[in-house]
Amino acid sequence: MKPILKLARSLRQKKFRDEHGLFLVQGPKMVRELINAEWPFVSILATTEAALRSGLSEAIIVPAHELDRIGTLESGNEVVALARKPDQAFRKKPRTDELILALDGIADPGNLGTVIRVADWFGIDRVWCGNGSVEVYNPKCVQSSMGAIFRVSVDYADLTEVLTTERDDGSTIYFATMDGRSVFKERLARRAVLVLGNESHGISEAVLSSGGIKVGVPGKGGAESLNVAMAATALCTEFSRQRSSE
């Protein structure tokens, strides 16, 4: 058992997640989401009580104090799975009329996880992250996704390059900006890519140079801006509303 415990503890660090192609999934609910999604995993570790309560007959029984050394949660470390990072063969095929979310330089793992959850809510299958964005398999990101990470594919790429290619293939590119046109007055096209920027600096000039339409969520209060996940929710709501009214 010692080798698997050592491996599990190492996955708290990105370099070992990269080295082994694995990441942690923590807590009974998240592990159940993993299993329901038929996501590949190496092992599930759990206390006797948690394994019985959650019906995890495949779990390796581990003392609670060992799980606390592995998990990163304040509570809920009684079940931890070692999940495999997906390869391209595991990803869903894109639809011809889909909406894709692209994130330029997202720095906070909680924000990324929440945006993935927003994507899942609106039936968005793909999220593109610009190179340099926070890692999607960071434990905080995985947890914040609330299971959506198992249903939404997340890829990393040079956004300027992929957005230019996507635009040339016929997609409409939308940039979420403070000075953009009101999204509620814009006739929103599909197939489309909606780009959201870094929490502090917004969308980079390099990504903006790929060309597209600036849209925003108009506000009347004194707040300086919306959190990136809040902005994603508002914008995706309008994309969804317009599609359902067609």
N, C-alpha and C positions, 0 to 999 in steps of 0.2 A: 504493500500500500504506500510505502514511503515515496517511491518515484512519482506516483500520480499526485500525491499531496504536494510534492516539490514543484511539479509542473504547474499545478493549479495556482500555487502561490506566485509563481513567476509571471502569470498572466495579468497581474496587476500592473505590469510595466509594458509599455508599447513595444520595446525592442524584442521582448520575448513573445508577444502576440504576433509580431511580424515573423519572427524566427520559426515559430511552430505552426503558424497559420490557424491559430485558435483564439477564442475570446471567452470571457466569463458571462454567463447568464445567471442572474441571482434572484432568489425568492421563489416560492411555490407558484405564484401566478405566471411569472415570466417563463419559468421552466415548462409549465403546462402549455403556454403559447408556443414555445419551441417545439414541443412534441406534436401539438395539433397541426403545426405548419409542416411537419415531416422534415424539419431542418436537420441536417446531419450533425451528430455530436459524437464525442469520444467517450465521455463518462458523465454520469450524474452522481453527485455526492450528497448525502443527506443524513440527518439524524434518524434514529429509529422511529421516533414519534412522527417526524415530518414525512417520512417515507410512507408510513401507514396511513396517515391522514390524507395525503395527496395521491395515494394509490400508485406510488412509484416502485413497482416491483423490480425494475431494472436498476435501482439505485444501489450504490456502494455505501454501506453504513459507516459513518464517520463520527467521531465524538464532536460535540458542539464546540469545544474549545479549538479544535483543528479547523472547523469551518469558519470560525471567527477570524482566524489567521489568514484565511483565503479571501473571504468576502470583504466588500467595501461598504456595505450598508450599515446604518446604525442599528437596524433590526431586520430580520428576514434572511439572515445568513444560514438558516437551517437547511436550505436546499441550494446547491450551486451546480451548474452544468458547464462542461467544457465543450463549447460549440465550435464547429469548423467554419472558417471564413469561406464564403461561396466563391466558386470560380464562374467563368462566363457561362458554362453549360447549365448552371443552376438558375440563371437569371430568366426572367419572363421575356417573351418576345414583345417588342413595342407594337402598339396599335397605330394605324395610319392617321387617326384624328386626335391623338392624345395631347394632353397638356403635361409638359415636363417642368419640374422646378429645378433651377440652377442657382447654386449658392456660391457667391464670390467672397472667399476669405472669412467664412464663419469661424469665430474663435472659441466660442463657449460650447462645450459638449452638451450641456443641458438645452441650449437653443437648438442645436442640430437635431437632437433627439425629439424635441417638441415639433420641429418643422416636419420631420419624418412622420410623426403621428398625425399632423395636419394633412399631409399628403395622403396618408392611408384613409383618413376620414372622407376625403373628397374623391377617392378612387383613383388617385394619381399613382402610377406604377413605378415611375423613375425619378430619382433625384440625382443631379450632377453636382459635384463639389469641385470647385477650383483647386488646383494643386496648392498646398499650403493651408487649406482649411483643416479644422480639427478632425481627428480620426474618428470615424463612425463607430469603431469597436471600443472606444473608451468606455469604461463601465458606467459612467454617469450618462453618456449618450445612450447606451443600450437601455438603461433603466428608464430614461426620460421618454423613450419611444413607446413605452408601454406595450411592447409586442409588435408594433408596426414595422420594426426593423426586419421581421421575418416575412413581411409581405411586400415591402417596397425595396426595389433594388437601388443601391447607392454606389455610384462610380466616381472616380477622381480623374480629372483631365485638365488640360490647358483650355480654359473656358473660351478664350478669344478664338482659338482654333476650332473648337467644336461648335461654337455658336455661329461662326462664319460658314462652316460646312452646312449646318442645319438651316441657316437662312438661304443659302444657295440651293438647298434641296426643296425649298418652298415653304418652310416654317416662318411664322411671324414671331419676332423676338420682342418681348416686352421687358422693360427695365423698371423696377420699382424704385422711384425716386421722390424726394420731397417736392421737386418742382415739376413733376409729371402732370399730364392731363388727368382730370378726375376719371377714375376707372369706371364710375357709374354713368359717365357720358360717352364712353368709348365703345364702339362696336367691336367686341373681342373675337378674334379669329381662332380657329382650330385648323390645322395642327399648330401648336404654339409652345414657346419656351418662356417661362416667367422667371426673370433673374432678380434675386434679392442679394443685397450687399452686406459687407462687414458691419458689425454692431456699432462701431465708432466712426468709420470712414465711408460707409456706403459702398457703392459699386466703383471699382477702380476705373481710371481713364482708359486703361488698356482694354478692359472688357467692354466698356461703352463704345470704344472705337469699332467694335464688330458690327455696329449698326442695329438700330431697332427703335421702338416707340416707347417713350417714357410715360409711365402711368403712376398714379399715386392715390392715396386714400385721403380725401379732404377732411380737415378737422376744424373745429370752431373753438376749442378750449385752449388752455395755456400750455399743454404738454409740448415739449420740444419735438418729440417724434414717437413712433410706435416701436415696441420691441419687434425684432425680426419675425418671430413666430406669430405675433398679433397681426402684423402687416400681411404675412402669408395667409392667415385665416380670412382676413377681410377681402383680400384680392381674390383668393380662391372661391370665396362665397359668390362673388360677382361673376366669375367665370362659370361657376356651376349654375347660377340663376339664369344667365343668358342662354346656356345650352338647353336647360330644361324648358325654356319658353319658345324654343325654335319649333 
